[in-house]
Amino acid sequence: MNDTEIETATRVGCGYTILLFVDGYGLISQKQQVYRGESFGTELTNPDFVTLAESFGIEISARRAVRTRGVLRGALATDEMSLVEMPLE
């Protein structure tokens, strides 16, 4: 939901690490089940976040971080924009 902010940040030269937790809308569906007894409109798909980040010229630290601590240290050590994608189960 923040692609316009990412574009602005890269255009003006900000450098920070994006830690992207991807749950495939599972949490939204789960909350709907709890409060409504059913889910609606959550059969959505995410874009390829790595490709999206690359389109802004963002350095990709890891597509699917296996060794989180080392990946984060590497991403945080740079002054450039970087992205670490973390899928949630």
C-alpha positions as CSV (number, residue, x, y, z in Angstrom):
1,M,0.0,0.0,0.0
2,N,3.0,2.3,0.1
3,D,4.4,2.2,-3.4
4,T,3.9,6.0,-4.0
5,E,5.8,6.7,-0.7
6,I,8.6,4.4,-1.9
7,E,8.8,6.2,-5.2
8,T,9.1,9.5,-3.5
9,A,11.7,8.3,-1.0
10,T,13.9,6.9,-3.8
11,R,13.5,10.0,-6.0
12,V,14.6,12.4,-3.2
13,G,17.5,10.1,-2.2
14,C,16.3,8.6,1.2
15,G,18.0,5.5,2.3
16,Y,16.3,3.0,4.6
17,T,15.5,-0.7,4.8
18,I,12.0,-1.9,4.0
19,L,11.1,-5.1,6.0
20,L,8.1,-6.5,4.2
21,F,6.1,-9.1,6.0
22,V,3.9,-11.0,3.5
23,D,1.0,-12.9,4.9
24,G,-1.0,-13.3,1.7
25,Y,-4.0,-11.6,3.3
26,G,-4.4,-14.5,5.7
27,L,-4.6,-12.2,8.7
28,I,-7.4,-10.2,7.2
29,S,-9.4,-13.3,6.3
30,Q,-8.8,-14.7,9.8
31,K,-10.2,-11.5,11.4
32,Q,-13.2,-11.5,9.1
33,Q,-13.9,-15.1,10.2
34,V,-13.7,-14.2,13.8
35,Y,-15.9,-11.1,13.6
36,R,-18.3,-12.0,10.8
37,G,-18.2,-15.8,10.6
38,E,-17.0,-15.7,7.0
39,S,-14.4,-13.9,4.9
40,F,-15.2,-11.7,1.9
41,G,-13.0,-10.1,-0.7
42,T,-9.7,-11.5,0.6
43,E,-8.9,-13.9,-2.2
44,L,-6.3,-11.4,-3.5
45,T,-2.8,-11.9,-4.8
46,N,0.2,-9.7,-4.0
47,P,2.4,-8.2,-6.7
48,D,5.9,-9.5,-7.0
49,F,7.4,-7.1,-4.4
50,V,11.0,-7.7,-5.5
51,T,10.2,-6.7,-9.1
52,L,8.3,-3.7,-7.8
53,A,11.2,-2.7,-5.6
54,E,13.7,-3.2,-8.5
55,S,11.5,-0.9,-10.7
56,F,12.3,1.9,-8.2
57,G,16.0,1.0,-8.2
58,I,16.0,-0.5,-4.7
59,E,18.6,-2.9,-3.7
60,I,17.2,-6.3,-2.9
61,S,18.8,-7.8,0.1
62,A,17.0,-11.1,0.0
63,R,13.9,-12.4,-1.7
64,R,13.1,-14.9,1.0
65,A,15.2,-14.3,4.0
66,V,16.4,-17.6,5.5
67,R,19.0,-16.2,7.8
68,T,17.1,-13.1,9.0
69,R,19.8,-11.6,11.3
70,G,22.5,-11.6,8.7
71,V,20.3,-10.4,6.0
72,L,19.0,-7.5,8.1
73,R,22.5,-6.5,9.2
74,G,23.6,-6.4,5.6
75,A,20.5,-4.3,4.6
76,L,20.9,-1.9,7.5
77,A,24.6,-1.4,6.8
78,T,24.0,0.4,3.6
79,D,22.8,4.0,3.1
80,E,20.8,2.9,0.1
81,M,17.1,1.8,-0.1
82,S,16.9,-1.9,0.4
83,L,14.1,-4.5,0.8
84,V,13.9,-7.7,2.7
85,E,10.8,-9.8,2.0
86,M,9.7,-12.0,4.9
87,P,6.8,-14.4,4.2
88,L,4.6,-15.3,7.2
89,E,2.9,-18.6,7.6
